[in-house]
Amino acid sequence: MTEIEKATIRELRTRGLGMQAIADNTGMSRDQVRYFLRKEGLGGAVGNTAEGRICMECGRTLIHTDGKRKRRFCSDSCRMKWWNRRRNTRRSKSMKELACPVCGQIFWAYGASHRRFCSTECYLAWRRERHDGRKAEE
């Protein structure tokens, strides 16, 4: 591993990139990158640096308040940019594709959601229909 490659790996890690992303950028194997980062004391979770944690979106150093949860982002705008960029990648793991029984529209429900309807309007229409059907039977 050359000094230029080592400097590149250090720079990418301080920006908050993970080991696989660094390996992809440098053309090395993930294990080579991991070995070097551990030897340099830069291993561990993404966002950690030797000095402290950095913003997962922009790479700024974060300042923490003792006794509080560790921050991952420097601002709400960075947090929203990061999550919005990854919204579609999360869909494959934690989102379910469902069809509304009232209008037939396809919609996405997050995680172990028990949603059945695409909107409040469809739910209320279903309830009115069900309630009117019970009154007619009586």
N, C-alpha and C positions, 0 to 999 in steps of 0.2 A: 504494500500500500504506500503510495507516494505522499509527500507532505501536502501537495495540492488536494489530493483526495481526502486526507485527514481534515484539512481546513474546511473543505466543502461539507463534510459530514457534520463537523461542529456547528457550522453556520446554519445548516438545515435543521439541526436538532434544537438550536436556540430559537428558531422561528416557530417551533412547536410541531414539526413533522414527526410522524411515527417511524419506526424502524423499517417497515415495509416500504413506505413512501420514499424514504431516503435511499433504500436499496434500488428502487425503481429509477430514481433520478440519477444515481451514480453508476448504475449498471453492475453493481456488486450483488452478492447474495445477501439475504437478510441476516444469515449467521455471521458473516464477516462484519457487517455493520453493528450487529448486537455485541459481538466480542469487543470491537473497538470502543463502543459507547460505554460498556461496563468497565473497561480498563481505564477510561478517562473520567469515570464517575458521572456520566451523563445518562445512565440507564434508568429504568423505571418507567412510570406512566408518562404519557405524552403531556407536555405542558410543564414538566418539572425541569428546572435547570439547576446548576450548581448554586446560584444565588437565591433562587426562589422559584415561584411559579410564574408562568407567562400566560397572557390572554390566548385562548385557543383560536381566535379569529385573526387578530392583527399582530400578535407577538409582543405587545408591550408588557413590561414587568408589572406584576400586580402587587399591591400593598394590602396586607391583611390586618384585621383587627383581632387581637388576642381574644380567645374564648368564642369566636364566631366561626361559622362554617367557611372553609377555604373557597375563595372565589375561583371561577373558571374563566370569566370574561371581565374586561375592563369597564364595559358599559352595556346598557340595554340594547343599544344599536348593534354592537358586536354580537351579543347573544342572539338577537333575532336574525341577523344575517347568517350566522353559523347554523342555526336550526332550520331556517328556511331553505338553505342550500342543501341540507341533508334530508329534507322531508320526504322526497321521492325514494331515497335509498332505504329509509326505514319502512316504507310501505310494504316491501317484500317480506319483512320479518314480522312486523307487529300489526299490520293493517289487514282488515278483512274486506273483501268485496261482497256487498250485499245488494239485493234488489228490494225496493220498497213494495209491499204488498198492495198499496193503494194505487200509486201512479205507475209503478214498474220501473222507475228511474234507478239506475245503478249508482251506488254511493259507497264511500269508504268509511269503515268504522274502526276506531283505534283500539288495539289490544284485545282484551277479553270483554269487550263491550257487549252489552245485551240489547243494543239498538235494533229496532225492527223497521223504523220509518226514516225516510230521508229528511223530513222536516216536521216541525210542530203542526203545520197546516194539515199534512197527511195524517198525522196521529189523531188530530181533532176530527177530521172527516171520518176516519175509521170508527172513532168512538160514537159520533153522531149516528152513523149508519147502524152500528151494533145496538145502540140505545133505542133507535126508532124501530128496529126489528123486534126488540123485546116488547115494546108497547103494542105493536100490531098483534102479537101472539096472545096478549092478555085480553 
